[in-house]
Amino acid sequence: MNRRLRTPAGSIPRVSITDAGIYVRFERPTGRVRTIVRRLWPHLAVDINRHGKVIGIEAIPLPRRFSLRTFALEAGVHLPARAAARAQIVVRK
């Protein structure tokens, strides 16, 4: 993996969990978004904005076990402990 990507300063992760997978959003996308696929299967991808900041991380299928810190680390994203502690989790069925 190349350099570690960064989340926007002060962002609060919003974790959406579905039957299919998980998406951690750090900010709403505005404008053009680029997706970097880190792994094909199990699928792991990072969405970044035009400034190179992470707007989200996606994994399919839903991991059996995970923590936000290790999830971000696998995706090559620097996630400050303070941001991980403030995460909001939404389960969608």
C-alpha positions as CSV (number, residue, x, y, z in Angstrom):
1,M,0.0,0.0,0.0
2,N,1.1,3.5,-0.7
3,R,1.0,6.4,1.8
4,R,-1.7,6.4,4.4
5,L,-4.7,8.6,3.6
6,R,-6.2,11.0,6.1
7,T,-9.7,11.8,7.2
8,P,-10.9,15.4,7.3
9,A,-10.0,17.2,10.5
10,G,-12.7,17.0,13.2
11,S,-14.8,14.5,11.3
12,I,-17.2,12.2,13.1
13,P,-17.3,8.7,11.5
14,R,-20.8,7.5,10.7
15,V,-20.9,3.7,10.4
16,S,-23.7,2.2,8.3
17,I,-24.0,-1.6,8.6
18,T,-26.2,-3.6,6.2
19,D,-26.6,-7.2,5.4
20,A,-24.3,-6.7,2.5
21,G,-21.4,-4.8,4.2
22,I,-20.2,-1.7,6.0
23,Y,-19.6,1.9,5.0
24,V,-17.8,4.3,7.2
25,R,-18.5,7.9,6.1
26,F,-16.4,10.8,7.3
27,E,-18.0,13.6,5.4
28,R,-20.7,14.0,2.7
29,P,-19.4,13.9,-0.8
30,T,-19.4,17.2,-2.6
31,G,-18.2,17.3,-6.2
32,R,-16.1,14.7,-7.8
33,V,-15.2,11.5,-5.8
34,R,-12.5,9.0,-6.6
35,T,-12.6,5.4,-5.4
36,I,-9.4,3.5,-4.6
37,V,-9.9,-0.3,-4.4
38,R,-7.5,-1.7,-1.8
39,R,-8.6,-5.3,-2.2
40,L,-10.9,-7.1,-4.6
41,W,-12.3,-9.8,-2.4
42,P,-13.3,-9.4,0.3
43,H,-13.9,-6.0,-1.3
44,L,-12.3,-3.0,0.5
45,A,-12.4,0.5,-1.0
46,V,-11.7,4.1,0.0
47,D,-13.5,7.1,-1.4
48,I,-11.6,10.3,-1.5
49,N,-12.5,13.9,-2.4
50,R,-10.7,16.2,-4.8
51,H,-8.4,17.3,-2.0
52,G,-7.3,13.7,-1.3
53,K,-9.1,13.5,2.0
54,V,-11.1,10.3,2.8
55,I,-14.8,10.6,2.7
56,G,-15.6,6.9,3.3
57,I,-14.4,3.3,3.5
58,E,-16.4,0.4,2.2
59,A,-16.2,-3.3,2.9
60,I,-18.2,-6.1,1.3
61,P,-19.2,-8.6,2.8
62,L,-19.7,-7.4,6.4
63,P,-16.7,-8.5,8.4
64,R,-17.5,-10.9,11.3
65,R,-15.5,-8.8,13.7
66,F,-13.9,-5.4,13.4
67,S,-12.9,-2.3,15.2
68,L,-12.8,1.1,13.4
69,R,-9.1,1.4,14.0
70,T,-8.1,-1.9,12.5
71,F,-10.7,-1.4,9.7
72,A,-9.1,2.0,8.8
73,L,-5.6,0.5,9.1
74,E,-6.4,-2.3,6.6
75,A,-7.7,0.4,4.2
76,G,-4.5,2.5,4.6
77,V,-6.4,5.3,6.3
78,H,-5.1,7.2,9.4
79,L,-8.0,7.4,11.9
80,P,-7.3,9.4,15.1
81,A,-8.4,7.7,18.3
82,R,-10.5,10.7,19.1
83,A,-12.5,10.3,15.9
84,A,-13.0,6.6,16.4
85,A,-14.3,7.2,19.9
86,R,-16.9,9.6,18.5
87,A,-18.3,7.2,15.8
88,Q,-22.0,7.0,15.3
89,I,-23.3,3.5,14.3
90,V,-26.4,2.9,12.2
91,V,-27.7,-0.6,11.5
92,R,-29.9,-0.9,8.3
93,K,-31.9,-3.9,7.6
